[in-house]
């Protein structure tokens, strides 16, 4: 079930905002589409990112996929546990498998994102 406590992009990233910090991951639909995740290249802490730019790569048995930052700001933390256990993305995409955190987020960054219901409708239209 798609969690209601975050926003989603049409490129299948999710964002959970806490004050001005966004935690970012990929949706259950995205991990399912990728198949078994075998490797992740996380962004560097301290890197400035611009909304819509590629900031990390996830490799699976099917493909390598760029992950785009859904918000602008500075990378303040990465989920380094995923480097040794990238398969966590397949089993827990909404909790244990968050990818990175971005600080300096403004409310305008999420204006074009989808809530859970709209995201589910979008995913159904893609299938």
NORBELLIN-V58593 format. One record per residue. N is the residue number from 1. RES is the residue in one letter. SS is DSSP state (A for helix, B for strand, O for the rest). NEAR is the number of other ideal C-beta (glycine too) atoms within 10 Angstrom. D_FIRST is the distance of its C-alpha to the first C-alpha in Angstrom with 1 decimal. Layout:
N:RES:SS:NEAR:D_FIRST
N:RES:SS:NEAR:D_FIRST
This chain:
1:X:O:7:0.0
2:X:O:18:3.8
3:X:O:14:6.2
4:X:O:8:9.2
5:X:O:10:11.9
6:X:O:22:12.6
7:X:B:22:13.9
8:X:B:25:13.5
9:X:O:24:16.5
10:X:O:14:17.3
11:X:O:14:18.1
12:X:O:25:14.5
13:X:B:21:15.3
14:X:B:28:13.5
15:X:B:20:15.8
16:X:B:16:15.9
17:X:B:17:19.3
18:X:B:9:21.5
19:X:O:7:24.8
20:X:O:14:26.0
21:X:B:17:24.1
22:X:B:26:20.9
23:X:B:17:18.8
24:X:B:27:17.6
25:X:B:26:15.4
26:X:B:25:13.8
27:X:O:23:10.4
28:X:A:19:8.6
29:X:A:19:10.3
30:X:A:21:13.5
31:X:A:24:13.7
32:X:A:11:13.2
33:X:A:16:15.8
34:X:A:21:18.1
35:X:O:12:18.3
36:X:O:12:19.7
37:X:B:24:20.3
38:X:B:14:23.9
39:X:B:12:25.1
40:X:B:23:24.2
41:X:B:14:26.9
42:X:O:20:25.9
43:X:O:19:27.8
44:X:O:10:30.8
45:X:O:13:30.7
46:X:O:8:32.9
47:X:O:15:32.3
48:X:B:11:32.1
49:X:B:22:29.5
50:X:O:11:29.3
51:X:O:18:26.2
52:X:O:13:25.6
53:X:O:11:27.6
54:X:B:12:26.7
55:X:B:22:26.5
56:X:B:21:25.3
57:X:B:14:24.9
58:X:B:23:22.4
59:X:B:15:24.1
60:X:B:20:22.7
61:X:O:9:24.5
62:X:O:12:24.0
63:X:O:10:24.9
64:X:B:12:25.4
65:X:B:19:23.3
66:X:B:12:24.2
67:X:B:23:21.7
68:X:B:18:22.8
69:X:O:26:22.9
70:X:O:26:21.2
71:X:O:26:23.7
72:X:O:18:27.3
73:X:B:21:28.9
74:X:B:15:29.9
75:X:B:22:27.9
76:X:B:15:28.4
77:X:B:14:26.4
78:X:B:19:24.8
79:X:O:20:22.7
80:X:O:10:25.7
81:X:A:12:24.1
82:X:A:23:22.3
83:X:A:12:25.9
84:X:A:7:26.5
85:X:O:14:23.0
86:X:O:20:21.3
87:X:O:15:19.3
88:X:A:19:17.2
89:X:A:25:15.4
90:X:A:16:14.3
91:X:A:12:13.2
92:X:O:14:11.9
93:X:O:23:11.3
94:X:O:18:10.1
95:X:O:10:12.7
96:X:O:14:15.7
97:X:O:22:15.8
98:X:O:22:16.5
99:X:O:24:19.5
100:X:B:24:21.9
101:X:B:20:22.8
102:X:B:28:24.9
103:X:B:14:27.3
104:X:O:15:29.2
105:X:O:23:26.3
106:X:O:12:27.2
107:X:A:8:25.3
108:X:A:10:26.6
109:X:A:21:24.5
110:X:A:18:21.2
111:X:O:8:22.9
112:X:O:11:21.8
113:X:O:18:18.1
114:X:B:18:15.2
115:X:O:13:12.9
116:X:A:17:9.1
117:X:A:10:10.3
118:X:A:14:13.1
119:X:A:21:11.4
120:X:A:16:9.2
121:X:A:10:12.7
122:X:A:15:14.4
123:X:A:19:12.6
124:X:A:9:13.4
125:X:A:7:16.9
126:X:A:9:17.3
127:X:O:5:16.9
